[in-house]
Amino acid sequence: MKGTGQNFDDFLIEQGIYDEVNELAAKKLITYQLQQAMQEQNMTKSSIAKKMKTSRVAIDNILDPTFNTSIDSLERFAHALGKKLTISLI
């Protein structure tokens, strides 16, 4: 039996929150990946802050998906972990 009703994307568009929800989901995914890399390398927020020459508060802000973080900050964070940030347009 085929499902009825609209798909979730259509619902979000209808509610006027599609872009906002997708942006937050992308930010949550990136911050999750940064935190996982930190755990794998046994790095603390303080040690990342020191490598980035910034404050621990700045690290907390980067790891907060609701905070408006720049791509430059994400790239610097990734670099401090020995990683590279890649963004793709699909």
All heavy atoms as an XYZ file, in Angstrom:
710
protein
N       0.843     -1.181      0.000
C       0.000      0.000      0.000
C       0.885      1.241      0.000
O       1.787      1.385      0.802
C      -0.886     -0.035      1.233
C      -1.735      1.157      1.403
S      -2.633      0.803      2.888
C      -3.683      1.954      3.179
N       0.610      2.098     -0.920
C       1.383      3.327     -1.042
C       0.958      4.317      0.035
O      -0.212      4.438      0.364
C       1.177      3.917     -2.430
C       2.108      5.041     -2.736
C       1.988      5.469     -4.180
C       3.026      6.550     -4.412
N       3.111      6.906     -5.789
N       1.957      5.030      0.598
C       1.666      6.017      1.638
C       0.833      7.164      1.109
O       0.815      7.460     -0.079
N       0.148      7.784      1.997
C      -0.653      8.942      1.615
C      -0.089     10.185      2.275
O       0.695     10.109      3.211
C      -2.121      8.762      2.071
O      -2.138      8.590      3.477
C      -2.758      7.585      1.382
N      -0.485     11.301      1.783
C       0.004     12.557      2.353
C       1.228     13.052      1.616
O       1.700     12.475      0.661
N       1.765     14.143      2.106
C       2.904     14.778      1.477
C       4.212     14.248      2.065
O       4.231     13.666      3.136
C       2.813     16.296      1.645
C       2.851     16.754      3.072
C       2.480     18.222      3.251
O       2.126     18.591      4.312
N       2.542     19.047      2.242
N       5.298     14.447      1.327
C       6.589     14.051      1.905
C       7.043     15.137      2.875
O       6.494     16.240      2.913
C       7.622     13.710      0.826
C       8.163     14.920      0.094
O       8.339     15.989      0.662
N       8.458     14.740     -1.182
N       8.058     14.805      3.657
C       8.491     15.704      4.732
C       9.040     17.021      4.187
O       8.788     18.091      4.752
C       9.513     15.007      5.624
C       9.780     15.723      6.904
C       8.774     15.975      7.806
C      11.059     16.160      7.213
C       9.011     16.649      9.003
C      11.319     16.831      8.402
C      10.282     17.077      9.294
N       9.800     16.965      3.082
C      10.322     18.201      2.486
C       9.183     19.138      2.097
O       9.256     20.349      2.333
C      11.195     17.902      1.267
C      12.553     17.343      1.634
O      12.926     17.381      2.833
O      13.262     16.878      0.723
N       8.138     18.581      1.489
C       6.987     19.409      1.108
C       6.337     20.042      2.342
O       5.933     21.204      2.310
C       5.952     18.584      0.344
C       6.426     18.186     -1.045
O       7.366     18.824     -1.571
O       5.852     17.225     -1.600
N       6.258     19.281      3.411
C       5.699     19.806      4.654
C       6.528     20.979      5.171
O       5.986     22.015      5.559
C       5.621     18.697      5.717
C       5.266     19.196      7.083
C       3.960     19.553      7.396
C       6.243     19.331      8.065
C       3.625     20.029      8.658
C       5.923     19.808      9.332
C       4.607     20.158      9.625
N       7.866     20.801      5.184
C       8.742     21.874      5.666
C       8.625     23.118      4.793
O       8.623     24.248      5.301
C      10.194     21.393      5.723
C      10.492     20.279      6.733
C      11.940     19.801      6.579
C      10.219     20.731      8.148
N       8.525     22.921      3.492
C       8.358     24.051      2.565
C       7.043     24.762      2.857
O       6.989     25.997      2.935
C       8.427     23.567      1.103
C       9.849     23.128      0.770
C       7.958     24.658      0.145
C       9.981     22.341     -0.531
N       5.989     23.971      3.038
C       4.670     24.537      3.337
C       4.695     25.354      4.630
O       4.057     26.404      4.736
C       3.659     23.399      3.466
C       2.241     23.853      3.683
C       1.305     22.664      3.794
O       1.004     22.061      2.758
O       0.888     22.356      4.935
N       5.468     24.900      5.604
C       5.574     25.594      6.881
C       6.525     26.799      6.810
O       6.628     27.563      7.757
C       6.056     24.633      7.972
C       5.104     23.494      8.246
C       3.744     23.974      8.711
O       3.651     24.778      9.627
N       2.689     23.494      8.077
N       7.268     26.901      5.706
C       8.198     28.016      5.532
C       9.496     27.864      6.310
O      10.169     28.853      6.586
N       9.852     26.615      6.647
C      11.058     26.387      7.464
C      12.042     25.425      6.806
O      12.997     24.978      7.451
C      10.678     25.875      8.871
C       9.874     24.573      8.799
C       9.944     26.948      9.649
C       9.630     23.909     10.146
N      11.857     25.124      5.543
C      12.712     24.144      4.855
C      14.189     24.529      4.928
O      15.027     23.725      5.342
C      12.267     23.999      3.399
C      13.113     23.041      2.603
C      12.887     21.675      2.686
C      14.135     23.496      1.774
C      13.662     20.781      1.966
C      14.912     22.607      1.059
C      14.674     21.250      1.149
O      15.447     20.374      0.441
N      14.529     25.741      4.518
C      15.937     26.170      4.504
C      16.525     26.188      5.915
O      17.659     25.746      6.128
C      16.081     27.550      3.861
C      15.797     27.519      2.368
O      15.949     26.452      1.748
O      15.430     28.580      1.825
N      15.767     26.691      6.867
C      16.227     26.765      8.255
C      16.522     25.367      8.818
O      17.551     25.141      9.460
C      15.165     27.455      9.100
C      15.483     27.568     10.565
C      14.330     28.188     11.354
O      13.464     28.847     10.762
O      14.321     28.004     12.575
N      15.635     24.420      8.568
C      15.807     23.059      9.077
C      17.011     22.390      8.423
O      17.812     21.734      9.096
C      14.516     22.231      8.869
C      14.757     20.748      9.125
C      13.398     22.760      9.761
N      17.164     22.557      7.124
C      18.307     21.962      6.428
C      19.629     22.559      6.878
O      20.627     21.858      7.033
C      18.151     22.079      4.906
C      17.273     20.981      4.366
O      17.434     19.825      4.717
N      16.334     21.353      3.523
N      19.651     23.863      7.109
C      20.864     24.518      7.584
C      21.249     24.006      8.969
O      22.409     23.688      9.228
C      20.672     26.032      7.620
C      21.897     26.784      8.103
C      21.672     28.291      8.171
O      20.741     28.809      7.546
O      22.459     28.945      8.883
N      20.269     23.900      9.863
C      20.550     23.405     11.205
C      21.023     21.953     11.171
O      21.962     21.585     11.882
C      19.316     23.542     12.101
C      19.496     23.112     13.552
C      20.619     23.911     14.242
C      18.190     23.262     14.320
N      20.421     21.144     10.313
C      20.843     19.739     10.192
C      22.283     19.653      9.699
O      23.072     18.847     10.219
C      19.907     18.991      9.252
N      22.650     20.483      8.737
C      24.026     20.483      8.221
C      25.002     20.916      9.319
O      26.070     20.309      9.485
C      24.136     21.399      7.007
N      24.647     21.953     10.068
C      25.514     22.421     11.153
C      25.674     21.350     12.231
O      26.766     21.145     12.756
C      24.956     23.704     11.769
C      25.138     24.923     10.896
C      24.553     26.138     11.604
C      24.753     27.399     10.827
N      24.196     28.564     11.545
N      24.579     20.659     12.551
C      24.655     19.597     13.558
C      25.569     18.473     13.082
O      26.334     17.919     13.869
C      23.259     19.055     13.885
C      22.470     19.969     14.787
C      21.158     19.340     15.209
C      20.450     20.250     16.193
N      19.299     19.606     16.813
N      25.495     18.137     11.823
C      26.351     17.086     11.281
C      27.821     17.491     11.348
O      28.671     16.711     11.789
C      25.960     16.764      9.836
C      26.819     15.723      9.132
C      26.778     14.389      9.869
C      26.379     15.565      7.692
N      28.128     18.705     10.961
C      29.521     19.172     10.998
C      30.042     19.207     12.429
O      31.142     18.734     12.707
C      29.649     20.560     10.329
C      29.422     20.437      8.818
C      31.025     21.175     10.610
C      29.254     21.759      8.107
N      29.259     19.750     13.352
C      29.732     19.830     14.735
C      29.880     18.430     15.338
O      30.812     18.181     16.109
C      28.830     20.711     15.624
O      27.498     20.216     15.611
C      28.856     22.155     15.159
N      29.002     17.516     14.961
C      29.127     16.134     15.426
C      30.439     15.527     14.920
O      31.168     14.879     15.681
C      27.931     15.304     14.952
C      28.072     13.831     15.253
C      27.829     13.341     16.537
C      28.463     12.943     14.268
C      27.969     11.995     16.824
C      28.606     11.590     14.546
C      28.355     11.124     15.820
O      28.511      9.787     16.095
N      30.747     15.744     13.663
C      31.983     15.209     13.095
C      33.217     15.822     13.754
O      34.202     15.123     14.006
C      32.016     15.434     11.581
C      31.006     14.579     10.847
C      30.910     14.919      9.372
O      31.158     16.052      8.958
N      30.527     13.941      8.572
N      33.170     17.109     14.056
C      34.288     17.746     14.757
C      34.467     17.140     16.147
O      35.588     16.846     16.571
C      34.071     19.261     14.861
C      34.145     20.056     13.555
C      33.690     21.500     13.783
C      35.546     20.016     12.964
N      33.369     16.943     16.852
C      33.441     16.361     18.192
C      33.949     14.922     18.150
O      34.736     14.517     19.008
C      32.068     16.433     18.879
C      31.684     17.848     19.243
C      30.246     17.982     19.698
O      29.377     17.187     19.339
N      29.974     19.001     20.500
N      33.534     14.164     17.145
C      34.014     12.789     17.002
C      35.519     12.768     16.753
O      36.237     11.957     17.329
C      33.284     12.076     15.863
C      31.842     11.742     16.167
C      31.693     10.834     17.372
O      31.180     11.264     18.394
N      32.132      9.611     17.283
N      35.999     13.657     15.901
C      37.431     13.734     15.614
C      38.203     14.130     16.869
O      39.295     13.599     17.123
C      37.693     14.724     14.478
N      37.641     15.051     17.654
C      38.282     15.439     18.911
C      38.402     14.233     19.835
O      39.457     14.001     20.432
C      37.481     16.540     19.615
C      37.614     17.905     19.009
S      36.515     19.112     19.787
C      37.085     19.087     21.486
N      37.326     13.462     19.962
C      37.344     12.276     20.828
C      38.372     11.260     20.346
O      39.121     10.704     21.143
C      35.965     11.615     20.873
C      35.022     12.223     21.863
C      33.737     11.420     21.971
O      33.301     10.778     21.025
N      33.118     11.477     23.138
N      38.380     11.000     19.048
C      39.311     10.025     18.481
C      40.760     10.404     18.763
O      41.611      9.540     18.927
C      39.097      9.897     16.973
C      37.801      9.203     16.598
C      37.478      9.332     15.120
O      38.309      9.845     14.333
O      36.364      8.908     14.733
N      41.025     11.706     18.793
C      42.393     12.196     19.002
C      42.649     12.592     20.462
O      43.695     13.143     20.774
C      42.655     13.377     18.070
C      42.592     12.998     16.609
C      42.825     14.177     15.694
O      43.579     15.091     16.020
N      42.177     14.171     14.544
N      41.686     12.316     21.325
C      41.800     12.674     22.742
C      42.158     14.147     22.936
O      43.006     14.485     23.761
C      42.820     11.780     23.456
C      42.380     10.343     23.499
O      41.211     10.062     23.741
N      43.297      9.435     23.228
N      41.505     15.014     22.168
C      41.748     16.450     22.269
C      40.611     17.105     23.034
O      39.451     16.735     22.875
C      41.904     17.070     20.886
C      43.122     16.547     20.139
S      43.433     17.460     18.639
C      44.216     18.905     19.320
N      40.951     18.062     23.840
C      39.963     18.817     24.598
C      39.656     20.123     23.866
O      40.394     20.542     22.962
C      40.493     19.148     26.002
O      41.630     20.013     25.867
C      40.870     17.886     26.770
N      38.607     20.765     24.298
C      38.279     22.077     23.735
C      39.421     23.059     23.996
O      39.749     23.874     23.138
C      36.977     22.611     24.328
C      35.755     21.827     23.902
C      34.515     22.366     24.588
C      33.290     21.545     24.280
N      32.105     22.037     24.991
N      40.029     22.952     25.162
C      41.142     23.850     25.498
C      42.342     23.613     24.591
O      42.994     24.571     24.157
C      41.553     23.659     26.960
O      40.500     24.042     27.804
N      42.633     22.347     24.290
C      43.784     22.065     23.421
C      43.522     22.522     21.984
O      44.426     23.018     21.318
C      44.164     20.578     23.467
O      43.139     19.767     22.940
N      42.284     22.393     21.532
C      41.926     22.891     20.199
C      42.043     24.415     20.180
O      42.586     24.998     19.239
C      40.503     22.460     19.804
C      40.438     20.956     19.574
C      40.013     23.204     18.575
C      41.140     20.474     18.327
N      41.549     25.064     21.227
C      41.623     26.527     21.312
C      43.075     26.985     21.241
O      43.390     27.956     20.545
C      40.960     27.018     22.590
N      43.953     26.287     21.944
C      45.369     26.655     21.934
C      45.964     26.505     20.536
O      46.678     27.388     20.058
C      46.124     25.775     22.935
C      47.552     26.178     23.136
C      48.200     25.364     24.240
C      49.636     25.813     24.437
N      50.284     25.101     25.543
N      45.630     25.398     19.846
C      46.142     25.185     18.493
C      45.616     26.246     17.525
O      46.308     26.650     16.597
C      45.754     23.800     17.970
C      46.596     22.680     18.515
C      46.234     21.379     17.857
C      47.318     21.078     16.854
N      47.162     19.779     16.220
N      44.378     26.678     17.746
C      43.760     27.677     16.867
C      44.094     29.101     17.296
O      43.705     30.055     16.619
C      42.245     27.483     16.837
C      41.793     26.229     16.132
S      39.992     25.997     16.190
C      39.402     27.449     15.295
N      44.772     29.250     18.432
C      45.103     30.564     18.987
C      43.834     31.395     19.184
O      43.715     32.534     18.757
C      46.106     31.296     18.102
C      47.416     30.562     18.019
C      48.414     31.274     17.164
C      49.685     30.444     17.193
N      50.491     30.564     16.041
N      42.883     30.767     19.879
C      41.618     31.415     20.183
C      41.189     31.006     21.583
O      41.932     30.335     22.289
C      40.539     31.055     19.121
O      39.418     31.895     19.293
C      40.126     29.603     19.188
N      40.005     31.402     21.983
C      39.526     31.100     23.331
C      38.675     29.831     23.354
O      38.162     29.391     22.322
C      38.693     32.265     23.862
O      37.479     32.353     23.130
N      38.522     29.299     24.533
C      37.653     28.133     24.705
C      36.210     28.510     24.387
O      35.449     27.706     23.848
C      37.795     27.629     26.149
C      36.722     26.681     26.597
C      37.182     25.256     26.652
N      36.043     24.373     26.807
C      35.618     23.872     27.942
N      36.243     24.141     29.055
N      34.565     23.089     27.973
N      35.819     29.734     24.708
C      34.466     30.208     24.396
C      34.236     30.177     22.885
O      33.161     29.777     22.417
C      34.227     31.634     24.957
C      32.919     32.208     24.460
C      34.258     31.606     26.481
N      35.253     30.561     22.113
C      35.130     30.520     20.652
C      34.914     29.084     20.177
O      34.128     28.843     19.252
C      36.367     31.116     19.992
N      35.589     28.132     20.816
C      35.416     26.724     20.462
C      33.997     26.274     20.802
O      33.343     25.583     20.006
C      36.470     25.841     21.176
C      37.883     26.262     20.767
C      36.217     24.358     20.906
C      38.154     26.263     19.276
N      33.513     26.668     21.969
C      32.131     26.345     22.340
C      31.155     26.903     21.306
O      30.187     26.231     20.939
C      31.787     26.910     23.720
C      32.420     26.124     24.849
O      32.694     24.919     24.675
O      32.640     26.720     25.924
N      31.400     28.111     20.836
C      30.526     28.718     19.825
C      30.560     27.944     18.512
O      29.516     27.719     17.895
C      30.905     30.172     19.577
C      30.543     31.074     20.742
O      29.704     30.730     21.572
N      31.184     32.215     20.818
N      31.746     27.531     18.086
C      31.859     26.760     16.847
C      31.097     25.446     16.970
O      30.451     25.003     16.015
C      33.344     26.505     16.488
C      34.036     27.816     16.127
C      33.466     25.500     15.342
C      35.548     27.712     16.002
N      31.161     24.830     18.129
C      30.504     23.539     18.339
C      29.011     23.660     18.637
O      28.327     22.650     18.790
C      31.212     22.770     19.456
C      32.624     22.305     19.123
C      33.291     21.687     20.339
C      32.617     21.325     17.950
N      28.506     24.881     18.695
C      27.077     25.120     18.911
C      26.410     25.295     17.545
O      26.631     26.305     16.874
C      26.881     26.379     19.762
C      25.429     26.734     19.982
O      24.527     26.072     19.419
O      25.185     27.702     20.734
N      25.602     24.312     17.107
C      25.015     24.404     15.764
C      24.056     25.579     15.591
O      23.750     25.952     14.461
C      24.291     23.072     15.587
C      24.189     22.462     16.920
C      25.232     23.093     17.798
N      23.604     26.186     16.677
C      22.706     27.332     16.552
C      23.473     28.646     16.432
O      22.882     29.685     16.150
C      21.736     27.411     17.750
O      22.485     27.628     18.950
C      20.915     26.145     17.878
N      24.802     28.603     16.638
C      25.630     29.798     16.543
C      26.018     30.024     15.082
O      26.283     29.085     14.345
C      26.892     29.629     17.403
C      27.698     30.884     17.579
C      27.320     31.835     18.510
C      28.825     31.104     16.812
C      28.056     32.997     18.677
C      29.564     32.266     16.970
C      29.176     33.207     17.904
N      26.058     31.259     14.656
C      26.396     31.585     13.270
C      27.914     31.526     13.086
O      28.601     32.527     13.237
C      25.843     32.967     12.911
C      25.941     33.249     11.432
O      26.200     32.362     10.642
N      25.733     34.495     11.067
N      28.418     30.350     12.762
C      29.847     30.114     12.616
C      30.275     30.314     11.172
O      29.611     29.850     10.254
C      30.195     28.670     13.055
O      29.753     28.494     14.394
C      31.667     28.402     12.962
N      31.407     30.977     10.970
C      31.900     31.193      9.612
C      32.559     29.930      9.062
O      33.031     29.071      9.818
C      32.914     32.342      9.587
O      34.113     31.940     10.225
N      32.599     29.824      7.763
C      33.287     28.703      7.113
C      34.764     28.740      7.467
O      35.384     27.696      7.699
C      33.054     28.740      5.587
C      31.582     28.426      5.287
C      33.973     27.744      4.874
C      31.193     28.589      3.842
N      35.335     29.927      7.560
C      36.744     30.063      7.936
C      37.008     29.433      9.304
O      37.997     28.717      9.477
C      37.155     31.541      7.946
C      38.603     31.721      8.359
O      39.491     31.201      7.653
O      38.844     32.362      9.409
N      36.132     29.663     10.266
C      36.302     29.087     11.595
C      36.220     27.563     11.547
O      36.998     26.867     12.202
C      35.246     29.624     12.562
O      35.440     30.993     12.795
N      35.280     27.048     10.765
C      35.164     25.599     10.620
C      36.406     25.002      9.963
O      36.888     23.939     10.375
C      33.915     25.241      9.814
C      32.576     25.578     10.466
C      31.441     25.384      9.473
C      32.352     24.744     11.717
N      36.933     25.695      8.959
C      38.156     25.229      8.290
C      39.339     25.222      9.253
O      40.126     24.281      9.269
C      38.479     26.105      7.077
C      37.561     25.863      5.907
C      37.843     26.792      4.733
O      38.277     27.950      4.950
O      37.624     26.356      3.599
N      39.472     26.278     10.042
C      40.571     26.361     11.011
C      40.453     25.263     12.062
O      41.445     24.659     12.467
C      40.595     27.741     11.671
C      41.049     28.833     10.706
C      41.057     30.246     11.302
N      41.694     30.300     12.595
C      41.129     30.803     13.698
N      39.907     31.307     13.652
N      41.771     30.827     14.842
N      39.229     24.987     12.503
C      38.991     23.934     13.479
C      39.390     22.580     12.883
O      40.097     21.793     13.519
C      37.507     23.929     13.877
C      37.195     23.206     15.153
C      36.622     23.880     16.211
C      37.444     21.838     15.296
C      36.299     23.225     17.389
C      37.127     21.178     16.467
C      36.556     21.865     17.513
N      38.923     22.318     11.673
C      39.262     21.062     11.000
C      40.777     20.926     10.853
O      41.340     19.859     11.103
C      38.575     20.988      9.637
N      41.430     22.010     10.463
C      42.890     21.999     10.296
C      43.583     21.690     11.626
O      44.574     20.945     11.655
C      43.368     23.334      9.731
C      44.839     23.400      9.514
N      45.474     22.729      8.497
C      45.810     24.050     10.196
C      46.779     22.950      8.576
N      47.006     23.760      9.598
N      43.079     22.231     12.712
C      43.658     21.969     14.037
C      43.557     20.491     14.399
O      44.346     19.977     15.180
C      42.972     22.829     15.099
N      42.588     19.802     13.779
C      42.422     18.365     13.993
C      43.168     17.532     12.948
O      43.055     16.312     12.935
C      40.931     18.006     13.955
C      40.072     18.524     15.101
C      38.599     18.401     14.760
C      40.393     17.757     16.369
N      43.892     18.222     12.062
C      44.577     17.504     10.982
C      43.626     17.043      9.903
O      43.906     16.102      9.161
N      42.484     17.694      9.823
C      41.433     17.342      8.844
C      41.254     18.481      7.857
O      41.786     19.564      8.023
C      40.098     17.081      9.556
C      40.134     16.048     10.637
C      40.094     14.682     10.057
C      40.015     13.631     11.171
N      40.061     12.290     10.644
N      40.471     18.202      6.836
C      40.142     19.199      5.836
C      38.624     19.294      5.729
O      37.953     18.276      5.669
C      40.746     18.813      4.486
C      40.494     19.811      3.403
C      41.166     19.394      2.106
C      40.850     20.418      1.030
N      41.412     20.026     -0.245
N      38.108     20.507      5.738
C      36.683     20.735      5.571
C      36.382     20.756      4.082
O      37.038     21.484      3.330
C      36.267     22.066      6.215
C      34.804     22.460      6.049
C      33.914     21.556      6.899
C      34.604     23.912      6.438
N      35.407     19.984      3.676
C      34.962     20.034      2.281
C      33.470     20.335      2.263
O      32.718     19.826      3.093
C      35.228     18.721      1.521
O      34.541     17.660      2.172
C      36.702     18.401      1.451
N      33.098     21.185      1.340
C      31.700     21.561      1.172
C      31.376     21.314     -0.290
O      32.145     21.671     -1.177
C      31.457     23.042      1.520
C      31.836     23.295      2.977
C      30.029     23.450      1.248
C      31.818     24.738      3.382
N      30.235     20.692     -0.542
C      29.886     20.426     -1.924
C      28.477     20.944     -2.223
O      27.624     21.003     -1.342
C      29.968     18.924     -2.232
O      29.059     18.210     -1.425
N      28.290     21.295     -3.442
C      27.002     21.759     -3.922
C      26.404     20.624     -4.729
O      27.004     20.140     -5.678
C      27.182     23.008     -4.791
C      25.941     23.662     -5.365
C      25.060     24.178     -4.230
C      26.330     24.796     -6.278
N      25.223     20.161     -4.302
C      24.609     19.038     -5.021
C      23.263     19.423     -5.553
O      22.663     20.368     -5.144
C      24.490     17.769     -4.142
C      23.751     18.085     -2.848
C      25.871     17.239     -3.817
C      23.403     16.880     -2.018
